[in-house]
Amino acid sequence: MSEQGTQRHHSRERALEILYEASIKERPVTSVLNDLPLRPDDYTVLILTSAASHEDEANELISRFSIDWPLERLALVDRLVMTLAIGEMLMDQPPPIAVILDEAVELAKVYSTEGSASFVNGVLAACADHLE
């Protein structure tokens, strides 16, 4: 992985942590970001901002393509990983879709359940096809 790839991977991990905190505390992402003693790197903020501004669209897409799994039944980390990935797909200049999908699957493998990686991959691949 290139140096930029490694940095962006860390940015995505940090974005997931912050989004998780915002979700658990039921606070807006901007509020959690503003309360941090040390502001995260620019890419982390960019991903979080995009995910927050596209949250309704992400929820709609996740609901549509996670057949028989309503949002409220999804594992929280799975939902957050997919929300971040969809937010990243909808940025003005997103990375390649394959990179976004690979990173989301990796986050699901590390931070969620055993079956999460394949579930996240399937839902996000369908979302990506729909967005193209």
C-alpha positions as a printed NumPy array, in Angstrom:
array([[  0.   ,   0.   ,   0.   ],
       [  1.311,   3.454,  -0.869],
       [  1.951,   6.078,   1.784],
       [ -1.208,   7.937,   0.721],
       [ -3.167,   4.669,   0.81 ],
       [ -1.947,   3.949,   4.33 ],
       [ -2.819,   7.474,   5.468],
       [ -6.303,   7.256,   3.955],
       [ -6.84 ,   3.875,   5.614],
       [ -6.032,   5.47 ,   8.973],
       [ -8.346,   8.368,   8.089],
       [-11.196,   5.95 ,   7.419],
       [-10.569,   4.162,  10.724],
       [-10.611,   7.492,  12.57 ],
       [-13.772,   8.545,  10.724],
       [-15.465,   5.302,  11.804],
       [-14.453,   5.915,  15.431],
       [-15.853,   9.453,  15.376],
       [-19.061,   8.429,  13.599],
       [-19.499,   5.616,  16.136],
       [-19.068,   8.077,  19.012],
       [-21.591,  10.466,  17.463],
       [-24.074,   7.631,  16.996],
       [-23.693,   6.24 ,  20.535],
       [-23.965,   9.699,  22.08 ],
       [-26.792,  10.64 ,  19.684],
       [-24.976,  13.831,  18.736],
       [-24.235,  15.378,  15.348],
       [-20.847,  14.519,  13.878],
       [-19.934,  18.223,  13.746],
       [-20.521,  18.5  ,  17.48 ],
       [-18.249,  15.539,  18.216],
       [-15.597,  16.927,  15.852],
       [-15.722,  20.336,  17.545],
       [-15.276,  18.771,  20.98 ],
       [-12.156,  16.816,  20.063],
       [ -8.974,  18.121,  21.695],
       [ -7.041,  17.433,  18.48 ],
       [ -8.715,  17.919,  15.108],
       [ -8.385,  14.882,  12.815],
       [ -6.633,  15.087,   9.465],
       [ -8.37 ,  16.74 ,   6.515],
       [ -9.391,  13.491,   4.804],
       [-11.098,  12.217,   7.952],
       [-13.07 ,  15.463,   8.182],
       [-13.897,  15.292,   4.456],
       [-15.266,  11.74 ,   4.739],
       [-17.282,  12.581,   7.853],
       [-18.701,  15.745,   6.31 ],
       [-19.738,  13.904,   3.176],
       [-21.242,  11.014,   5.166],
       [-23.204,  13.441,   7.35 ],
       [-24.516,  15.462,   4.405],
       [-25.528,  12.306,   2.499],
       [-26.83 ,  10.336,   5.491],
       [-30.453,  10.235,   4.318],
       [-29.46 ,   9.04 ,   0.848],
       [-27.086,   6.469,   2.365],
       [-29.814,   5.15 ,   4.67 ],
       [-32.208,   4.888,   1.739],
       [-29.66 ,   2.974,  -0.358],
       [-28.675,   0.681,   2.492],
       [-32.345,  -0.054,   3.193],
       [-33.035,  -0.772,  -0.465],
       [-30.113,  -3.159,  -0.972],
       [-29.9  ,  -4.886,   2.412],
       [-32.84 ,  -7.049,   1.492],
       [-34.816,  -8.317,   4.497],
       [-32.602,  -6.307,   6.878],
       [-34.187,  -3.047,   8.063],
       [-31.717,  -0.365,   9.181],
       [-32.599,  -0.769,  12.848],
       [-31.685,  -4.476,  12.712],
       [-28.275,  -3.988,  11.111],
       [-25.197,  -4.154,  13.284],
       [-24.323,  -0.554,  14.126],
       [-20.743,  -0.826,  12.888],
       [-21.904,  -2.353,   9.581],
       [-24.336,   0.514,   9.039],
       [-21.72 ,   3.111,   9.91 ],
       [-19.094,   1.527,   7.635],
       [-21.583,   1.562,   4.763],
       [-22.64 ,   5.146,   5.524],
       [-19.007,   6.275,   5.405],
       [-18.393,   4.374,   2.162],
       [-21.469,   5.816,   0.464],
       [-20.511,   9.274,   1.682],
       [-17.078,   8.733,   0.167],
       [-18.616,   7.549,  -3.126],
       [-20.683,  10.749,  -3.266],
       [-17.751,  13.136,  -2.716],
       [-16.878,  15.56 ,  -5.522],
       [-13.676,  13.692,  -6.363],
       [-14.01 ,  10.216,  -4.85 ],
       [-11.335,   7.55 ,  -4.937],
       [-12.01 ,   4.597,  -7.262],
       [-15.068,   2.583,  -6.22 ],
       [-12.929,  -0.559,  -5.904],
       [-10.768,   1.19 ,  -3.29 ],
       [-13.804,   2.384,  -1.34 ],
       [-15.337,  -1.107,  -1.358],
       [-12.072,  -2.774,  -0.367],
       [-11.549,  -0.354,   2.518],
       [-15.124,  -0.778,   3.75 ],
       [-14.788,  -4.566,   3.687],
       [-11.509,  -4.313,   5.588],
       [-13.121,  -2.083,   8.25 ],
       [-16.003,  -4.562,   8.584],
       [-13.538,  -7.467,   8.968],
       [-11.635,  -5.704,  11.728],
       [-14.405,  -3.935,  13.626],
       [-17.56 ,  -6.009,  13.138],
       [-18.838,  -9.567,  13.071],
       [-17.572, -12.589,  11.164],
       [-20.176, -12.335,   8.401],
       [-20.049,  -8.566,   8.133],
       [-17.404,  -8.289,   5.433],
       [-19.383, -10.209,   2.821],
       [-22.643,  -8.488,   3.803],
       [-21.081,  -5.011,   3.585],
       [-19.446,  -5.913,   0.28 ],
       [-22.716,  -7.113,  -1.259],
       [-24.777,  -4.133,  -0.137],
       [-22.131,  -1.57 ,  -1.127],
       [-21.538,  -3.195,  -4.527],
       [-25.27 ,  -2.9  ,  -5.247],
       [-25.251,   0.715,  -4.022],
       [-22.242,   1.532,  -6.211],
       [-23.922,  -0.012,  -9.277],
       [-27.04 ,   2.039,  -8.569],
       [-25.038,   5.268,  -8.17 ],
       [-23.198,   4.793, -11.467]])
